[in-house]
C-alpha cells in the first residue's frame, strides 16, 4: 500500500467514525463542512474522462458512454439504498483503482 492509498483509507475511516458519533449533525453544519472541503480540494469529476479513455482505447463511444452511464446509475441506486456503504465503496474502491490506472 502506498502513502496516498493509506492516507485516503485513514480519512475515510475517520469520516465514518465522525458521522457515526454525531448522528444529529444539522444540514447547515454539513453544508459548511462540504463547502470548505470543496473549496480546498475541488470536486473530482469526469470532465475529461472520455478524452483520456479514447487516447488509450479504440472502444466505440456507445460502449464507453453506456458503461459510464451504467456506473452512474449504479452509484445512484446504491446511494438511495445504502448511502454510507455506497460512499465508502465508490470513494474507496473506484478512486484507488482509477488513480492506479492513471499513474501507470
C-alpha positions, 0 to 999 in steps of 0.5 A: 500500500502506498502513502496516498492509498493509506492516507485516503483509507485513514480519512475515510475511516475517520469520516465514518467514525465522525458521522457515526458519533454525531448522528444529529449533525444539522444540514447547515453544519454539513453544508459548511463542512462540504463547502470548505472541503470543496473549496480546498480540494475541488470536486473530482469529476469526469470532465475529461474522462472520455478524452483520456479513455479514447487516447488509450482505447479504440472502444466505440463511444456507445460502449464507453458512454453506456458503461459510464452511464451504467456506473452512474446509475449504479452509484445512484441506486446504491446511494438511495439504498445504502448511502454510507456503504455506497460512499465508502465503496465508490470513494474507496474502491473506484478512486484507488483503482482509477488513480492506479490506472492513471499513474501507470 
